[in-house]
């Protein structure tokens, strides 16, 4: 499976979702509804150049949600399998709670 990138190098989160099995519970739209994801996007946007906003949604046949590498990692960590693995080491930690000042 190919994961498309846009002209500034952001990764297509929809392609990554499909490659990971495409579970409805892990779809990108639900990820961006989380407060932690919103806070991370806001912090990344503050440090990004205007042309490299961390999230870019494109409509149409070749569209999708394109995100920077940091958001790819956080999205992957929020998947149910990876979240379960992280909880084994620290059962009280929330794998999707990312403080805005965190460095990825």
Phi, psi and omega in degrees: 000140180260135175256113182287155174233151177273186186291347176251007174096004176289150184265145179281108183293330178294320177296318179296321178299315179296319181295331181273004177117343175068029179298133180301324181294341183251017185293149183305322181302321179290325178301316184283355174277344182287139180300323181296320179293318178299317180295319180294317178300318180299315180293318178295324179294325179296327183264355183268155172287152184306322181285343182248043176307140188297337180230135176220114179264129179242134179271164173103182185301322181254024182273199181142185178256116182257131185226159177287165185303321181301320179287331175299314181296315181295319178301316179296320180292336180276353177295150188298319180294312181294324178297320179297318179296317179296323180292338178298322181280329182211088186297343179268351181279147174258114185295341181258002177273104181245117177293138183304330182273001180295146176256128181262000000 
